[in-house]
Amino acid sequence: TASQTMFKMVSTIIENVEGTNAVTTNIEHPSAYDSLEFYCKKNNKEFRVAKANVNTGFVDPASIADKIDENTILLSVIASSNISGNIM
């Protein structure tokens, strides 16, 4: 399934790329959000979440950029939200 594929891709990246954190948003598809959270915990990496604006349903690019640094292994940002229906 697509969810299994997402978990496999995330595990491959988190477990093989140097760095200390991964970044996503709170409106990601559950397979993306859950796989990042799971593999960050499993590999002692920091799991960072940029939150959507409660009034617009959009994630401000600056809030994502604030979570990224030179130690970021993976950034997962959905193009359109399954939760809100917004196209980012």
Phi and psi in degrees as a GROMACS rama.xvg file:
@    title "Ramachandran Plot"
@    xaxis  label "Phi"
@    yaxis  label "Psi"
@TYPE xy
-63.0901  -36.6359  ALA-2
-64.9189  -42.2526  SER-3
-62.1403  -40.7602  GLN-4
-63.3068  -42.2795  THR-5
-61.1892  -45.8197  MET-6
-60.7155  -40.7962  PHE-7
-66.4975  -43.2242  LYS-8
-63.0476  -46.0366  MET-9
-64.4768  -43.2034  VAL-10
-61.8271  -40.9725  SER-11
-61.2265  -43.4284  THR-12
-71.0886  -53.2278  ILE-13
-59.7841  -37.7233  ILE-14
-85.7416  -6.71333  GLU-15
-128.551  -5.70603  ASN-16
-109.525  134.322  VAL-17
-68.4453  142.706  GLU-18
151.284  176.648  GLY-19
-122.942  -5.77106  THR-20
-151.48  163.55  ASN-21
-135.823  150.112  ALA-22
-124.973  138.302  VAL-23
-147.3  -171.261  THR-24
-121.747  165.251  THR-25
-80.6251  2.85939  ASN-26
-116.944  19.4336  ILE-27
-67.6893  158.631  GLU-28
-58.6533  141.405  HIS-29
-53.206  -35.2575  PRO-30
-67.226  -33.728  SER-31
-73.0114  -49.7727  ALA-32
-61.3369  -50.9123  TYR-33
-64.9626  -38.2891  ASP-34
-68.119  -40.6825  SER-35
-63.0744  -45.8593  LEU-36
-61.2505  -46.1526  GLU-37
-61.215  -50.9832  PHE-38
-75.2785  -25.9352  TYR-39
-65.2815  -47.5948  CYS-40
-62.352  -44.3261  LYS-41
-61.5379  -32.7644  LYS-42
-110.23  17.7562  ASN-43
54.7128  43.7913  ASN-44
-108.137  151.136  LYS-45
-76.8351  130.914  GLU-46
-100.684  113.145  PHE-47
-110.32  136.718  ARG-48
-127.621  120.107  VAL-49
-86.5336  132.777  ALA-50
-98.5802  145.421  LYS-51
-72.6786  149.008  ALA-52
-67.4005  125.41  ASN-53
-66.8819  -20.8268  VAL-54
-88.1274  -33.0022  ASN-55
-105.29  -25.0721  THR-56
81.1842  -0.145912  GLY-57
-99.208  152.269  PHE-58
-96.5495  121.713  VAL-59
-67.7789  127.242  ASP-60
-53.2894  -33.1531  PRO-61
-65.5555  -34.1573  ALA-62
-69.4714  -29.8486  SER-63
-72.3166  -47.2111  ILE-64
-58.7901  -34.8086  ALA-65
-63.948  -22.8328  ASP-66
-89.0924  -14.9248  LYS-67
-93.2614  138.295  ILE-68
-145.215  -173.661  ASP-69
-65.5494  -11.5814  GLU-70
-103.107  8.80209  ASN-71
-74.3919  126.125  THR-72
-86.3744  -41.6549  ILE-73
-148.373  138.208  LEU-74
-120.79  124.795  LEU-75
-122.432  110.293  SER-76
-129.297  122.043  VAL-77
-72.2683  144.084  ILE-78
-77.2635  -36.2483  ALA-79
-141.655  136.5  SER-80
-81.5855  127.924  SER-81
-70.0773  -23.9639  ASN-82
-81.2015  -51.643  ILE-83
-98.0392  -20.8166  SER-84
83.749  -2.15762  GLY-85
-71.9394  141.156  ASN-86
-93.3919  119.856  ILE-87
